[in-house]
Amino acid sequence: MGAARYSGEFKRDAVALVESSGRRIPSVARELGVNPESLRQWVQRSRAAAGASGAGGEGPMTAAEREELRRLRRQVRELELEKEILRKAAAYFQGDGSMTGRWRFISDHRTLYGVQRLCRALGVSASGFYQWIQAAPARAARKAAEDELAARIEEIHGETNGAYGVPRVTRELRERHGPVNHKRVARLMRERGLVGRHLRRTVRTTVADRSVPPAPDLVGRDFTAAAPDTRWCGDITYLPVGGSWMYLATVIDMHSRRVVGWSLAEHMRAGLVVDAVRSAVGVRGGDVRGVVFHSDRGAQYTSAAFADACRSHGIRRSMGRVGSSYDNALAESFFATLKRELLYGSRWLTRSQARAEVFSWLAWYNRRRRHSALGYLSPADFEHQTSTMDNLGLVA
């Protein structure tokens, strides 16, 4: 198989990872699985292009310029501290970004960072924090009352073997103990993971283009492959960024669970999945003739543009049924892992932040994350092991 041909998107993201992390190029190259010299050339070309866009040479700095440089360095340091605070806050909140959670975080970290800086980073007022501190005794009394009510709720829920939901638990509480607000009951049950038994509704996430004949299912829910680049699968997921969305399309090798191609954009047109496949083809050296690509029957994968892209590279298309997550379970499982390990407790404010963190996580996933289905090897290590065993077999 020929040398890998990386897309422009991959090169730009790799350069951005070097520049933003401050790490040495060989270290980043190992993480991404690319040739260090190639990465060095990408960085040099990027820096040369950035330098060419400037005007003239640099003379000696004036006193005003030195003061401005010191001011900017202080500002950068302050921004780094705020970034560190936000990163710790995301882990601290564990998905609970409520005002109470913010006050608690500030209280626990005020000695290290100071109240003013913490309040500024979290977008709250210092006066509000001090008012919260003064109200601690009243909160303690309310918490004791809520703990007592929660114990009664758990008792009723246990008596019914988990059959009662909010309406019936509320009614039982009123019968036994007097008036109680059903919204309060709902909140306490939600916080403690107590739900009544009910049938789950399925959510339709795939909209098929019925004007295009679907490809046959060449996988049949068997998401294994004896060797790399024999079976791939892919899907699209939504990533919240600020007040909008970005969309991630992936290509996963069923043999090693390695993400061999991906694309991230602000749209989910057919070009998104086409770019992901082209990225995978480049990473795999350009010759992937005969590989099976399995997907759902979403409009992107049934589009003429995607069919043409597969045909041009000799890729055989395969599709599961509409609305059946089991027919593309490997891709669904990967996205569940991504959202659990990357998104949980995080909040991305900008597209560039989202792109950098997704890129870094995917590199870590491929080369470092241990996978139970692979004997707790990483996808890259599993492929290396497979290649080594094949070579030994040839020698024998």
C-alpha positions in Angstrom: 0.0 0.0 0.0 1.4 3.4 -0.9 2.4 6.3 1.3 -0.5 8.1 3.1 -1.8 11.3 1.4 -3.3 13.6 4.1 -6.0 16.1 3.3 -5.5 19.8 3.7 -7.9 19.8 6.6 -5.8 17.1 8.4 -2.6 19.1 7.8 -4.0 22.4 9.1 -5.4 20.7 12.2 -2.0 19.0 12.8 -0.2 22.3 12.5 -2.7 23.9 14.9 -2.2 21.2 17.4 1.6 21.8 17.4 1.2 25.6 17.7 -1.4 25.5 20.4 0.0 22.7 22.6 3.6 23.9 22.7 4.8 20.3 22.4 7.7 19.2 20.3 7.0 18.1 16.7 8.3 14.5 17.2 5.9 14.1 20.2 2.9 15.3 18.2 3.9 13.2 15.2 3.9 10.1 17.3 0.5 11.0 18.7 -1.0 11.5 15.2 0.9 8.6 13.6 2.6 10.7 10.9 6.1 11.1 9.8 7.9 13.7 12.0 9.6 15.2 9.0 6.3 15.6 7.1 4.8 17.4 10.1 7.9 19.6 10.4 7.5 20.6 6.8 3.8 21.4 7.3 4.6 23.6 10.3 7.5 25.4 8.4 5.2 26.1 5.4 2.5 27.4 7.7 4.9 29.7 9.5 6.4 30.9 6.3 3.0 31.7 4.9 2.1 33.6 8.1 5.4 35.5 7.9 4.9 36.4 4.3 1.6 38.0 5.1 3.3 40.5 7.4 4.9 43.8 6.1 8.6 44.7 6.3 11.2 43.7 8.8 11.3 44.4 12.5 13.4 47.1 14.1 14.3 47.7 17.7 11.3 47.9 20.0 10.4 51.3 21.5 9.6 51.7 25.2 5.9 51.9 24.3 6.1 48.7 22.4 7.9 46.9 25.2 5.2 48.1 27.6 2.5 46.9 25.2 4.3 43.5 24.9 4.4 43.2 28.7 0.7 44.1 28.8 -0.2 41.5 26.2 1.9 38.9 28.1 0.0 39.6 31.3 -3.3 39.4 29.3 -2.2 36.0 27.8 -1.3 34.7 31.3 -4.7 35.8 32.6 -6.4 34.1 29.7 -4.5 30.9 30.4 -5.6 31.0 34.0 -9.2 31.5 33.0 -8.9 28.6 30.5 -7.5 26.5 33.4 -10.4 27.5 35.6 -12.9 26.6 32.9 -11.3 23.2 32.4 -11.4 22.4 36.1 -14.9 23.7 36.3 -16.1 21.4 33.6 -14.7 18.4 35.4 -16.1 19.7 38.7 -19.6 20.4 37.4 -20.0 16.9 35.8 -22.8 18.3 33.6 -24.3 20.5 36.3 -23.5 24.1 35.4 -26.2 25.6 37.7 -25.5 28.8 39.6 -25.3 26.7 42.9 -22.6 24.6 41.2 -20.7 27.7 40.2 -20.8 29.1 43.8 -19.5 25.9 45.2 -16.7 25.7 42.7 -15.7 29.3 43.6 -15.8 28.6 47.3 -13.6 25.5 46.9 -11.0 27.2 44.6 -11.0 30.9 45.9 -7.7 30.4 47.8 -5.9 29.2 44.7 -7.3 31.7 42.1 -9.0 34.5 44.0 -12.8 35.3 44.0 -12.6 38.1 41.4 -10.8 36.0 38.8 -13.1 33.0 39.4 -16.2 35.1 39.1 -15.0 36.7 35.9 -14.1 33.4 34.3 -17.5 31.9 35.2 -19.5 34.9 34.3 -21.0 35.7 37.8 -20.8 38.6 40.2 -18.6 38.6 43.3 -21.4 40.3 45.3 -23.7 37.4 44.4 -21.1 34.9 45.6 -20.8 36.7 49.0 -24.6 36.7 49.3 -24.6 33.0 48.7 -22.0 32.5 51.4 -24.2 34.5 53.9 -27.2 32.4 53.0 -25.5 29.1 54.0 -27.6 28.5 57.2 -30.9 28.8 55.3 -29.6 26.5 52.6 -28.7 23.9 55.2 -32.2 24.0 56.6 -33.8 23.6 53.1 -31.4 20.7 52.3 -32.4 18.9 55.5 -36.1 19.3 54.5 -35.3 18.0 50.9 -33.4 15.0 52.3 -36.3 14.1 54.4 -38.7 14.4 51.4 -36.3 12.4 49.2 -36.2 9.6 51.8 -40.0 9.4 51.7 -39.9 9.4 47.9 -37.4 6.5 47.8 -39.5 4.6 50.3 -42.6 4.8 48.1 -40.7 4.1 45.0 -39.1 1.0 46.6 -42.5 -0.2 47.9 -43.8 -0.3 44.3 -40.7 -2.0 43.0 -40.0 1.0 40.8 -43.4 1.0 39.1 -44.5 4.5 40.3 -43.4 7.6 38.4 -43.9 11.2 39.4 -47.7 11.4 39.3 -48.3 8.4 41.5 -45.5 9.1 43.9 -46.8 12.7 44.3 -50.3 11.3 45.0 -49.0 8.8 47.5 -47.0 11.5 49.3 -50.1 13.8 49.6 -52.1 10.9 51.0 -49.5 10.1 53.6 -47.9 13.5 54.5 -50.0 16.3 53.1 -49.5 18.9 50.3 -46.3 18.6 48.2 -45.4 20.2 44.8 -45.2 17.7 41.9 -42.4 19.7 40.3 -40.3 19.3 43.5 -41.0 15.6 43.5 -40.0 15.4 39.8 -36.7 17.2 40.5 -35.8 15.1 43.4 -36.6 11.9 41.5 -34.6 13.0 38.5 -31.6 13.9 40.7 -31.6 10.4 42.3 -32.3 8.6 39.0 -35.7 7.4 40.1 -38.1 6.8 37.2 -41.3 4.8 36.8 -41.6 1.9 34.3 -42.6 3.0 30.9 -42.1 2.1 27.2 -39.3 4.0 25.6 -40.1 5.9 22.4 -37.6 5.5 19.6 -36.2 8.6 18.0 -35.8 8.6 14.2 -32.4 10.1 13.3 -32.0 8.9 9.7 -34.0 10.5 6.9 -33.7 8.4 3.8 -33.7 9.7 0.2 -36.3 7.4 -1.3 -35.6 8.7 -4.8 -32.3 6.8 -4.9 -32.1 3.0 -4.9 -30.4 1.8 -1.6 -27.3 -0.3 -1.6 -27.6 -3.9 -0.3 -26.6 -4.8 3.3 -23.2 -6.6 2.9 -22.5 -6.7 6.6 -25.6 -8.2 8.2 -24.8 -6.9 11.7 -21.4 -8.6 11.7 -19.1 -5.8 12.5 -15.8 -7.7 12.3 -13.2 -8.0 9.6 -10.2 -10.3 9.3 -7.8 -7.6 8.1 -7.6 -3.9 7.8 -9.3 -2.1 4.9 -11.8 -4.9 4.1 -14.8 -3.4 5.9 -15.4 0.2 7.0 -18.5 1.8 8.5 -19.5 5.5 9.0 -22.1 7.8 10.4 -22.8 11.4 11.3 -23.3 12.9 14.8 -24.2 16.4 16.1 -21.8 18.4 18.4 -23.1 21.4 20.3 -20.9 24.5 19.8 -22.0 27.7 21.4 -25.6 28.3 20.4 -25.4 26.2 17.2 -24.2 22.8 15.9 -21.3 21.2 14.1 -21.5 17.9 12.4 -18.9 15.1 12.5 -18.7 12.3 9.9 -16.4 9.4 10.5 -15.0 6.4 8.7 -14.1 3.4 11.0 -12.2 0.3 10.1 -14.2 -2.7 11.5 -11.0 -4.7 11.9 -9.3 -2.4 14.4 -12.0 0.2 15.3 -9.6 2.8 14.1 -11.0 6.1 12.8 -9.3 6.2 9.4 -11.2 9.2 8.1 -13.3 12.0 9.4 -14.6 15.5 8.5 -16.1 18.2 10.7 -18.2 21.0 9.3 -21.1 23.4 10.0 -23.4 21.6 7.6 -24.5 18.0 7.0 -24.7 18.0 3.2 -23.4 15.1 1.2 -20.0 16.8 1.0 -19.4 16.1 4.6 -19.4 12.3 4.2 -17.6 12.6 0.9 -14.8 14.5 2.6 -14.6 11.9 5.3 -14.2 9.0 2.8 -11.6 11.0 0.8 -9.7 11.5 4.1 -9.8 7.8 4.8 -8.6 6.9 1.3 -5.6 9.3 1.7 -4.7 8.0 5.1 -4.8 4.4 3.8 -2.4 5.2 0.9 -4.9 5.8 -1.9 -5.6 2.2 -3.0 -8.7 0.8 -1.1 -10.3 -1.0 -4.0 -12.8 -3.7 -2.8 -13.3 -2.3 0.7 -17.0 -2.4 1.9 -18.3 0.9 3.4 -21.4 0.3 5.6 -23.7 3.1 6.7 -27.4 3.9 7.4 -29.7 5.1 4.7 -29.5 8.8 5.4 -29.8 11.2 2.5 -26.0 11.9 2.6 -25.1 8.3 2.1 -27.7 7.7 -0.6 -26.7 10.8 -2.5 -25.3 10.7 -6.0 -22.2 12.6 -4.8 -21.3 9.9 -2.3 -22.0 7.1 -4.7 -19.7 8.7 -7.2 -16.9 9.1 -4.6 -17.1 5.5 -3.6 -17.2 4.3 -7.2 -14.1 6.4 -8.1 -12.1 4.6 -5.4 -13.5 1.1 -5.9 -15.4 1.1 -2.6 -18.5 -1.1 -2.4 -21.4 0.5 -0.6 -23.5 -1.3 2.0 -26.5 0.0 3.9 -28.6 -1.1 6.9 -32.3 -0.5 7.3 -33.9 2.8 8.1 -34.3 3.7 11.8 -32.4 0.6 13.1 -29.4 1.5 15.2 -28.4 -2.1 15.4 -27.7 -2.2 11.7 -24.9 0.3 12.2 -24.1 -0.5 15.8 -20.3 -0.1 15.6 -20.6 3.5 14.4 -23.3 4.2 17.0 -21.1 2.7 19.8 -18.2 4.9 18.8 -20.3 8.1 18.9 -21.5 7.0 22.4 -17.9 6.7 23.5 -17.0 10.0 22.0 -19.8 11.9 23.7 -19.2 10.2 27.0 -15.4 10.8 27.1 -15.1 14.1 25.2 -18.4 16.0 25.5 -19.5 15.1 29.0 -19.0 18.1 31.2 -17.5 20.2 28.4 -18.8 23.3 26.8 -17.4 24.6 23.5 -17.9 28.2 22.7 -16.2 28.4 19.3 -15.9 26.2 16.2 -12.1 26.4 16.4 -12.1 25.2 20.0 -14.4 22.3 19.0 -12.3 21.4 16.0 -9.0 21.4 18.0 -10.4 19.2 20.8 -12.1 16.7 18.5 -8.9 16.4 16.4 -6.8 15.9 19.5 -9.3 13.3 21.0 -9.5 11.3 17.7 -5.7 11.1 17.6 -5.6 9.9 21.2 -8.4 7.4 20.5 -6.6 5.9 17.6 -3.1 5.6 19.1 -3.6 5.5 22.9 -7.1 4.5 24.0 -7.4 0.8 25.1 -10.3 -1.0 23.6 -11.9 -4.0 25.3 -12.9 -5.6 22.0 -9.2 -5.5 20.9 -7.8 -7.2 24.0 -7.3 -3.8 25.6 -4.9 -2.6 22.8 -5.3 0.7 21.0 -6.6 0.5 17.4 -3.1 1.5 16.1 -1.4 -1.1 18.3 -3.9 -3.7 17.2 -3.2 -3.0 13.5 0.5 -3.2 14.2 0.1 -6.5 15.9 -2.0 -7.8 13.0 0.7 -6.7 10.5 3.5 -8.3 12.5 1.6 -11.6 12.7 0.9 -11.5 9.0 4.6 -10.9 8.2 5.6 -13.8 10.5 3.1 -16.0 8.7 4.6 -15.1 5.4 8.1 -15.9 6.7 6.9 -19.3 8.0 
